[in-house]
Amino acid sequence: MKGTFPIDKFAKMQTPFYYYDTDLLRETLRTINAEAGKHPNFVVHYAIKANANPKVLNVICQAGLGADCVSGGEIQRCVETGFPASKIVYAGVGKSDWEINLGLDRDIFCFNVESIPELEVINELAGKKDKVARVCFRINPDVGAHTHANITTGLAENKFGIAMRDMESVISEAEQMAHVKFIGLHFHIGSQILDMGDFEALCNRINQLQDQLEQHHIKVENINVGGGLGIDYNHPNRVPIPDFKSYFDTFAHHLKLREGQKLHFELGRSVVGQMGSLITRCLYVKQGTAKQFAIVDAGMTDLIRPALYQAYHKIENLTSDEPVETYDVVGPICESSDVFAKAIDLNKTHRGDLIALRSAGAYGEIMASQYNCRPLPKGFITEEL
Ligand code: LLP
């Protein structure tokens, strides 16, 4: 089964480009709001890093989600889009002074702090402005996730967060500081997680830490469990919307929230992954000695995930219905890793055929580069075509 696309409109367009199906995006957002909405203390933020295309952000902002930023540039983009500062959280191990100052000037909801030196700088910069910065501590929960090694973040060996054993001392240090206010704990164990057991393990760890803090009479107003819910890269047509019900229910059942506590989520891939496809044209079909190559006009500069993480993206020939043949689908970049897929079945492919790389709405356009002096790919939403 192939996806449905406005192929007649694509036919006139310059490739490669990203196509964002806003009907699917809106449906996904409705599902998120309906499932999270069953729990009045759940707050959902969108992780801007997954896709910061202004037209996509606009749709997400209108659905009422908050924003999770990891840089000053992302904060700026959110503010321009219209996300209220009171719904912006800001994480990252290396926040520069200008970025912290921007967050302070905008009065964002909170800084997710990843180290004591960072806490000290935030306190100092907030002091200069005579402000008090709300801070959450990102705790490294040492919970593994069953996903690609490059995208696990919650293990003790990762650079992210503050070690669990330092949690209480960091909180008491913050309490001594005049220009920061401790308001919660932040966690994130990794990305593209499909096993709800991983999130359950996170809940159990948070329960443990909360018990520990309670013994020291430390009150935590907010718990932020990060993002990480995966999408079905194999079946973008059959499973266009991730199982948000199981995801939110896992937290509702396993996390023991305290009275009045808010639970925050930072979802990226699961919001935008399936609504995006990279649309490219076949330039040449080349017969190798033992295989045939479909050489397309998109490359790793447009979608780096296959080259960087050996990620799988389903590939469909949108213009051919001829019997399938086996192809390596490769881009034009001067790198042997510029390969989208090896030995896959595609309907017999010819020069000029339109090819879709599916499930590319997250970490696609935003990770594009200009290597080889290539222009950045553009992104179009349904309404623009
Ligand atoms: N919160 C924090 C603190 C994060 O580090 C991330 C992602 C998210 C939320 C959003 O996670 P999501 O819901 O999208 O899984 N470029 C990689 C993914 C890197 C994810 C980095 N952190 C990829 O293409 O697979």
Residues whose N, C-alpha, C, O or C-beta is under 5 A from the ligand:
A	BS01	LLP	A47 A50 A91 I151 H188 G190 S191 Q192 G226 G227 G228 L229 E266 L267 G268 R269 S270 R305 Y363
